[in-house]
Every structure is written in C-alpha cells, then in structure tokens.
Amino acid sequence: MCSHRSSCPSVQADTAHVVVAHVPAAHVVAAHPEQGWSLLCDGSIVFDDSGVLLPDGSVVAPHRLQAARLAQAA
C-alpha cells in the first residue's frame, strides 16, 4: 500500500515500533486529531490512546501508565 521512498517495514514491525516508541515508521496519510486517530500508509489506524487497528482487523490494545507511576512522575 505504501508508495513513499524507502518503504515502510512490515505492519508487524511497524506495530511494535508504534507501541514501544509512540512514533510510527509508516507515514500518516490522513490525520484526524479532532477524532483521535490517524491512518498510516500501511493501512493501520493509530489512535491517540496508543491503540492500533491493523489492516487485517486485529487490534493492539492501548498501553497506559499505571496511576502509581503517573503520580511518581509528577
């Protein structure tokens, strides 16, 4: 699906990158921040809560910090 130069890694590799680093390797082709999601050129949909919907319909659940860790960070 991707047509930009130096093509994207596979969806599985990209998903791991999104979950770990919060920065997708695939390019955003449609951003809808008012709705909380972006479509990536590999067909994945990334949500603001860090969840991902993959092109095959599978889901990567959002990962959130535990409340105790947030309190320590503050």
C-alpha positions as a Python dict, from the first residue, in 0.01 Angstrom:
ca = {
    (1, 'M'): (0, 0, 0),
    (2, 'C'): (292, 227, 71),
    (3, 'S'): (431, 433, -218),
    (4, 'H'): (688, 658, -49),
    (5, 'R'): (1061, 602, -95),
    (6, 'S'): (1242, 378, 148),
    (7, 'S'): (927, 180, 202),
    (8, 'C'): (779, 103, 541),
    (9, 'P'): (865, -204, 742),
    (10, 'S'): (601, -475, 764),
    (11, 'V'): (284, -399, 960),
    (12, 'Q'): (402, -626, 1244),
    (13, 'A'): (735, -445, 1272),
    (14, 'D'): (561, -108, 1248),
    (15, 'T'): (313, -202, 1522),
    (16, 'A'): (594, -294, 1759),
    (17, 'H'): (755, 42, 1681),
    (18, 'V'): (429, 230, 1745),
    (19, 'V'): (369, 59, 2076),
    (20, 'V'): (723, 95, 2206),
    (21, 'A'): (831, 432, 2079),
    (22, 'H'): (499, 611, 2008),
    (23, 'V'): (637, 707, 1667),
    (24, 'P'): (510, 516, 1366),
    (25, 'A'): (762, 414, 1099),
    (26, 'A'): (484, 436, 838),
    (27, 'H'): (378, 779, 718),
    (28, 'V'): (47, 938, 817),
    (29, 'V'): (-176, 970, 511),
    (30, 'A'): (-487, 1102, 688),
    (31, 'A'): (-480, 1270, 1029),
    (32, 'H'): (-797, 1335, 1227),
    (33, 'P'): (-677, 1469, 1564),
    (34, 'E'): (-1024, 1606, 1640),
    (35, 'Q'): (-1148, 1245, 1628),
    (36, 'G'): (-838, 1094, 1789),
    (37, 'W'): (-700, 878, 1506),
    (38, 'S'): (-464, 872, 1207),
    (39, 'L'): (-446, 643, 904),
    (40, 'L'): (-96, 523, 818),
    (41, 'C'): (22, 435, 467),
    (42, 'D'): (48, 67, 562),
    (43, 'G'): (-327, 60, 630),
    (44, 'S'): (-304, 71, 1010),
    (45, 'I'): (-513, 312, 1216),
    (46, 'V'): (-337, 457, 1519),
    (47, 'F'): (-549, 604, 1797),
    (48, 'D'): (-448, 881, 2038),
    (49, 'D'): (-478, 642, 2334),
    (50, 'S'): (-192, 436, 2176),
    (51, 'G'): (-419, 160, 2046),
    (52, 'V'): (-376, 33, 1690),
    (53, 'L'): (-618, -128, 1445),
    (54, 'L'): (-425, -336, 1191),
    (55, 'P'): (-532, -385, 828),
    (56, 'D'): (-627, -749, 896),
    (57, 'G'): (-873, -636, 1167),
    (58, 'S'): (-661, -739, 1463),
    (59, 'V'): (-612, -495, 1748),
    (60, 'V'): (-314, -381, 1955),
    (61, 'A'): (-461, -272, 2286),
    (62, 'P'): (-370, 71, 2423),
    (63, 'H'): (-96, 71, 2680),
    (64, 'R'): (-135, 315, 2961),
    (65, 'L'): (81, 401, 3257),
    (66, 'Q'): (-43, 282, 3591),
    (67, 'A'): (-174, 556, 3821),
    (68, 'A'): (107, 496, 4069),
    (69, 'R'): (370, 554, 3800),
    (70, 'L'): (195, 875, 3691),
    (71, 'A'): (196, 1004, 4049),
    (72, 'Q'): (569, 931, 4079),
    (73, 'A'): (637, 1117, 3755),
    (74, 'A'): (456, 1425, 3881),
}
